[in-house]
Amino acid sequence: MAKLNILEFPDPRLRTIAEPVEQVDDEIRQLVDDMFETMYDAPGIGLAATQVNVHKRIVTIDVSEDGNEPLVLINPEFTVLQDELEKMQEGCLSVPGFYEEVKRPNRILLKALDRDGTPYELEAEGLLAVCIQHELDHLNGKLFVDYLSALKRNRIRGKLEKKHRLETHQA
Amino acid sequence: MAEPINIRALAANVLAPLLRQHGSLSTHLPDALVHCPEQDRALLQQLCYGTMRELFRLERLAQHFLRKPFRTQDLDLQALLLIGLWQLRASRIPAHAALNETVSATEDLNKAWAGKLLNAILRRYQREHSEVEAELANDPVFQWNHPQWFISKLMHNWPDHWQDILSANDTQAPMTLRVNKRLLTRKKALDRLSEAGLEAKACAYSPDGITLKKPADVAALPGFAEGALSVQDEAAQLAAGLLATEPGDRVLDACAAPGGKLCHLLEQNTQLKEVVAVELEPERARRIHDNLHRLGLQLECQVLTADATSHDWWDGQLFDRILVDAPCSATGVIRRHPDIKLLRQGEDIAALAGIQLGILTNLWGLLKPGGRLVYATCSIFSQENERIIERFLKQQPDARHQSIDADWGEARPYGRQLFPQVDGHDGFYYAVLNKQADDTQA
């Protein structure tokens, strides 16, 4: 297993639209394992392949307290079960250090393939529902900061660009 | 998606180093606030200040429930337990949220093993709190929520006031403002605050002071950015008046950071000949610059990063007025810095007294004959206050103590002592010393 490098906003590669996975093979499973290692280490509760610069429709999630309920989402899609929007605070491994409230549907139905390529369905609500939508956004080149005001987004962009400049200097 | 931030865990990380006597709230909290989501900053501050304010009481409770104390490397868990107890005991946070969030914070601290223990103790406190608190009621540290040495020293210093001081220390200090006389009158400032929807009243003792009914963000204060108002406790606003500068005076403000009293005396007198401010720590000297700049006073004052216990920065010109705002135990401002109760140790006071007398003696030599020196501290211990003046007068034949005619505080054999007042000023001490004029030798 290997830990992967996470792209950070405003990296343009985060805007790539991911391609569907044609066949769930060992190579894909290796990537899934690496993504879990990267996600747990971060620490995060969800990671999209886009964030590690692999533009395939793959997501790993674990919202459990103990980090022992890994969920693999390959070629995921969802439908909204309840139109009502709920606010929840979101943070993103590609936007480190920033947390903002985002409104999203609270209950959804997920359809995806698991680690073995077997299709499954899952009704999700609360944090899991939010996390699934957040990660699926990544596969479409979208970030949670896109839901914020331009003012807030630009402020976050400015602060992260400054951080990246400092890191380049130190490197 | 990043793991949600647990604010209790952040708070525990702020308080843990303090429990090891490392740093202070004002050094650790700003760092944590940077990492804290904006909407949770108020909660983080509340958890840190609230817990610190009740610390000694909470420590006694924790001791009661813990079979053995946490190891030094687990002081973050100790801090978390205190934060949990504070929420149940003194905050308006719903108990279930306090419990869940505090217990799950053990995971954010990577110490999930302690989750069960914290859960058990917090639930026991919920069930047994009346019995436990009744049992502890006679323990002075629990009752007065201060360390034992502090209580004893205060009882000895102020047999008539110690209880009032201890209770006032645990209240929240009001937000007090100083009006910049150069720009507007206090009456005008009160009108503008009222127009902005902020309830406020004129201070009783400081002619330039205004106390807000409820604290407000400085950005919301009309005229703050333009320098019409500054934040400063009422007791600290008394220094400029005591110094009684006259046009053409050369003035020294020693140990000047953050520069509140300095700015006040500049606001009051536009015709001073020269003003020199001395501050030892460069970081704090920068804060003087910031304050002078905001008020547009930067050209009227020279700020030196220098040591008030030495002469090496001095140009040899005597001063007409000297303000010695000596480094002290800050035991008069515990309401604003509740961590002082924890960070200050009994033996610090004698060491501070040595420094205070040293600074006073050193600066006395820079005062013109006929000149005036004001000695100030934000301490409530006589060892740092009237006894310094007493010791100084014994060794300095050309020093004359001048009693302060005022209606604030309490007159002492030397100087006046202010005690922290609920909804009023901080604890402070002032003494005025005059240097004998040369004419006796002439």
Interface residues (C-beta under 8 A of the other chain):
Chain A: A42 P43 G44 I45 G46 E65 D66 Q89 E90 G91 C92 L93 V95 P96 G97 F98 Y99 E100 E101 L127 V130 C131 H134 E135
Chain B: M1 A2 E3 P4 I5 H35 P37 E38 Q39 D40 S104 E107 A112
